[in-house]
Structure formats: structure tokens, C-alpha cells
Amino acid sequence: MTDPVVSATVQLRAAELAGQLGGQWNYLTTCGPDATQIKALLIRGQEEGWWHFEVACATDGWRDA
């Protein structure tokens, strides 16, 4: 089984590279028990200036994470 935080980190690194090339990266995730870690990673990366993220459609699970 793939660690969801590692998976999100890989996806976000790909997003960073896409941004450097003038692109955009979309990442979809489920809101299982690891949503808190993924959300924390996204927020931390944005606060540190690594990327910007937007949530287009959020479930209660994502908002509660």
C-alpha cells in the first residue's frame, strides 16, 4: 500500500514542476483517515511559498480534517 502523504508529496512535486513549465496540476484525493495529514501538507507548502492550492469541491470529511 502506498503511503498517502508520500503520494501527495510526489503529486505536489509534479505540480511544482508543471508550474515551472507554465502548467497546472490537479490532484484528487479521498477524505479517509489520512486527509488530515494531506491537508496539513498542502497548508504547510502554501505557507512556505512552495505552491498555491485551491479546493474546488470539498466534502465534510475534508473540511473537518
Secondary structure, 3 states (H helix, E strand, C coil): CCCHHHHHHHHHHHHHHHHHCCCCCCCCCCCCCCHHHHHHHHHHHHHCCCCCCCCCCCCHHHHHC
